[in-house]
C-alpha cells in the first residue's frame, strides 16, 4: 500500500516512523511538500539583476504569460530557473531530512515537491494521481489563520479519497 506523507517541514521521522513503517511495509513512501512561490520575490530579484521598475510583474498570471522574458534584465537566468531553484531548495529543507531518515530506516522513499498557492488542493491533486492507501499529515503546521479559514489537515480530512492519519506536530 503506497503511503503519502504530506509535510510542510513540521513532521519528523520521530513523529511518523512507527506509523509509516506499519502502514507502508515494503511499499513506496512519497514525501510530498507544497511550496508557495512568493511572486513579488521574482520582481525583487530582477531588480538586483538591473531591471527597471517600469515594467513590474506582480501577479502569477503575468509571470505565467511572460514566457519570453521580454522585460528581463541582462544576465537574468529566467523565471523558470529561479522558480526551479527555489522549489528544489524548499523541497530539500522541508522534505529532505524526513525522507533521508525514512530511507535510513529501510523504507523506499521518493520526494515530490510541487508549487501551488493552495496546499490542500495540491495535496488532493497528488492523492488523485498516486492513489495511496493512506495519507499522513501534521495536525498543526505552518499555515496561517488555521482556526479562521480552515487548515490544510482539516480540508484533507473532509476531501481526501483515502484514509488520513493526522500526527500532532
C-alpha positions as CSV (number, residue, x, y, z in Angstrom):
1,X,0.0,0.0,0.0
2,X,1.6,3.3,-1.1
3,X,1.7,5.9,1.6
4,X,1.9,9.7,1.1
5,X,3.3,11.9,3.8
6,X,2.2,15.5,3.2
7,X,4.5,17.8,5.1
8,X,5.4,21.5,5.3
9,X,8.5,20.5,7.2
10,X,6.9,20.2,10.6
11,X,6.9,16.4,10.6
12,X,10.0,14.5,11.7
13,X,10.9,10.8,11.5
14,X,10.3,10.6,15.2
15,X,6.7,11.7,14.6
16,X,5.9,9.3,11.8
17,X,8.4,6.4,11.6
18,X,6.4,3.9,13.7
19,X,3.2,4.7,11.9
20,X,4.6,4.8,8.4
21,X,6.6,1.6,8.9
22,X,3.4,-0.3,10.0
23,X,1.3,1.2,7.2
24,X,3.8,1.1,4.3
25,X,5.6,-2.2,4.9
26,X,7.8,-2.6,1.9
27,X,5.7,-0.4,-0.4
28,X,6.8,3.1,-1.5
29,X,6.5,6.1,0.7
30,X,6.1,9.5,-1.0
31,X,7.1,12.6,1.0
32,X,5.1,15.4,-0.6
33,X,5.6,19.1,0.1
34,X,3.8,22.0,-1.4
35,X,5.6,25.3,-1.8
36,X,4.1,28.7,-2.5
37,X,6.3,30.9,-4.6
38,X,6.3,34.5,-3.5
39,X,5.9,36.1,-6.9
40,X,6.9,39.5,-5.7
41,X,10.3,37.9,-4.9
42,X,11.0,37.5,-8.6
43,X,10.5,41.2,-9.1
44,X,12.9,42.0,-6.3
45,X,15.5,39.6,-7.8
46,X,15.0,41.1,-11.3
47,X,15.9,44.5,-9.8
48,X,19.1,43.0,-8.4
49,X,19.9,42.0,-11.9
50,X,19.3,45.5,-13.1
51,X,15.7,45.5,-14.3
52,X,13.9,48.8,-14.3
53,X,10.8,49.4,-12.3
54,X,9.0,50.5,-15.5
55,X,7.6,47.1,-16.2
56,X,7.0,45.3,-12.9
57,X,5.4,41.8,-13.0
58,X,3.3,41.4,-9.9
59,X,0.9,38.6,-10.4
60,X,1.0,34.8,-11.2
61,X,-0.9,35.4,-14.4
62,X,1.7,37.9,-15.6
63,X,4.6,35.6,-14.8
64,X,3.0,32.7,-16.5
65,X,2.1,34.8,-19.5
66,X,5.6,36.3,-19.7
67,X,7.3,33.2,-21.1
68,X,9.5,35.2,-23.5
69,X,11.2,37.1,-20.6
70,X,10.6,40.3,-22.6
71,X,11.2,42.5,-19.6
72,X,14.1,40.5,-18.1
73,X,17.4,42.3,-17.4
74,X,20.7,41.3,-18.8
75,X,22.1,38.2,-17.2
76,X,18.7,37.1,-15.9
77,X,18.7,33.3,-15.7
78,X,14.9,33.3,-16.3
79,X,11.8,33.0,-14.1
80,X,11.7,29.2,-14.6
81,X,15.3,28.8,-13.5
82,X,14.7,30.9,-10.4
83,X,11.4,29.0,-9.5
84,X,13.0,25.6,-10.1
85,X,15.9,26.5,-7.8
86,X,13.6,27.9,-5.1
87,X,11.4,24.7,-5.3
88,X,14.5,22.5,-5.0
89,X,15.8,24.5,-2.0
90,X,12.5,24.5,-0.2
91,X,11.9,20.8,-1.0
92,X,15.3,19.9,0.5
93,X,14.6,22.0,3.6
94,X,11.0,20.7,4.1
95,X,11.1,17.1,2.9
96,X,14.8,16.2,2.7
97,X,15.5,15.4,6.3
98,X,12.4,13.4,6.7
99,X,13.0,11.4,3.5
100,X,16.6,10.7,4.5
101,X,15.6,9.5,7.9
102,X,12.9,7.2,6.4
103,X,15.4,5.8,3.9
104,X,17.9,5.2,6.7
105,X,15.1,3.2,8.5
106,X,14.9,0.9,5.4
107,X,11.9,2.4,3.6
108,X,11.6,3.0,-0.1
109,X,11.1,6.8,-0.3
110,X,10.6,9.3,-3.1
111,X,10.1,13.1,-2.7
112,X,7.6,15.2,-4.6
113,X,7.8,19.0,-4.5
114,X,5.1,21.0,-6.1
115,X,4.2,24.6,-6.5
116,X,0.8,25.9,-5.5
117,X,-1.0,28.7,-3.8
118,X,-3.4,26.3,-2.2
119,X,-1.6,23.4,-0.3
120,X,-4.8,21.4,0.3
121,X,-5.8,21.4,-3.4
122,X,-2.3,20.5,-4.5
123,X,-2.2,17.6,-2.0
124,X,-5.6,16.4,-3.1
125,X,-4.4,16.5,-6.8
126,X,-1.3,14.5,-5.8
127,X,-3.5,11.9,-4.0
128,X,-5.7,11.5,-7.1
129,X,-2.5,10.8,-9.1
130,X,-0.9,8.5,-6.6
131,X,-4.0,6.6,-5.3
132,X,-2.3,5.9,-2.0
133,X,-3.8,3.7,0.7
134,X,-3.3,6.4,3.3
135,X,-2.0,10.0,3.6
136,X,-0.2,11.1,6.7
137,X,-0.1,14.8,7.6
138,X,0.5,17.0,10.6
139,X,-2.5,18.1,12.7
140,X,-0.8,21.5,13.0
141,X,1.6,23.1,10.7
142,X,2.8,26.4,9.5
143,X,-0.4,27.6,7.9
144,X,-1.9,31.0,8.8
145,X,-5.3,31.6,10.3
146,X,-6.0,27.9,10.7
147,X,-8.8,28.3,13.1
148,X,-10.5,31.0,11.0
149,X,-10.1,29.8,7.4
150,X,-9.6,26.0,7.9
151,X,-6.3,24.3,7.9
152,X,-4.9,22.0,5.2
153,X,-5.3,19.0,7.5
154,X,-9.0,19.8,8.1
155,X,-9.5,20.0,4.3
156,X,-7.7,16.7,3.8
157,X,-9.9,15.1,6.4
158,X,-13.0,16.2,4.6
159,X,-12.0,15.7,1.0
160,X,-9.3,13.0,0.8
161,X,-10.1,10.0,-1.4
162,X,-8.2,7.8,1.1
163,X,-7.8,7.5,4.9
164,X,-6.0,10.3,6.6
165,X,-3.7,9.8,9.6
166,X,-3.1,13.1,11.4
167,X,0.0,13.4,13.6
168,X,0.2,16.1,16.3
169,X,3.0,18.4,15.3
